[in-house]
Amino acid sequence: LAGANATSTHGTGLGLQSLSGQVDYLRLVTPDGEPLELTAADGDRFLAACCNVGALGVVTEIGFRHEPAYRLEEHTWTLPLDEAMDFVEREKDNFRNIEFFAFPLGGTAIVKTMSLTDDPEDDLAQDDSNDLLETVCELSMRAGWLTSTLQKLVTFFVEENRRRGPAHKIYANRRTVRFNEMEYTVPAEKGIECLQEVCEVIREQDINVFFPIEFRYSAADDTLLSMFSGRAGASLSIHQYF
C-alpha cells in the first residue's frame, strides 16, 4: 500500500484523484529512525510524503479518505479509434470512470465506462479467459505483418457487455498475460493530441506492437511530486507483450 501510494497509483475519472491525493494521515520513519506523524496541517512535509517514491523513509501507517460501499455499472464496447477519441474527449466529465484501449495499427479501440448505480441486482458475467489474448500476442510477435489485421479483428472478438455489482467486483480484472509497460502523464487537455501523435509514430515506423495503449484521466491534487500535481492529467500506458 505504501508503494502504491508513493508512486501516485491511479485509476481513471476526472472526479477521482490518485491514491496520493486521498491521504489524510501518514506515519513516516525517517532514515535516522525518527517517526513523523503527518497530516495536512504539516504543509509541504505532508505533501512531499504523500508521493515520495520511497525517498523520505519508511511509511508504517496510512490513513485514507473513504466512502461507504457503492455499486457500479460497467459498459464495454468497441469503436473505430477516431470515434473512441472523440467520444472520450466529449464525455470525460459525464462518467465516474472512463477509459479506452487504443489499437493504432488496426484503427480500433475498446471503450469502457463506469457509473454509480442503485440497482440491487448483480450481473457479473464476463469471460475471464485470457487465452485468446495470449495466442494473438504470440502470433503477432512471430508474424509481425499480421499485427494490423489482428488489431482490426478486435471488434469481432470483443462483444458489447454490461456488468453491474459491488464496486470491488466490477473494478477487479483477471490479467494473466504478461507485458511490459511504461506510462506517461500529460496535462488532461493535451491527452488526446499526444495519443494521436503516438499512434501516428507507431504507424509511420511500423512498430510491431499488438497490446493496446490504455488512455485514462485523473483529477488534480496538491502533492508536490505526483503526475497530477496542480492539474488534471491524462495518462498513456504503453504496453508490449513480454
Helices and strands as residue ranges (DSSP letters): H 2-6, G 19-22, E 23-29, E 35-39, G 40-42, H 44-50, E 58-64, E 71-80, H 81-91, E 97-103, E 108-116, H 131-142, G 144-146, H 147-152, H 154-157, E 161-166, H 167-171, E 179-187, G 188-190, H 191-204, E 213-218, E 233-241
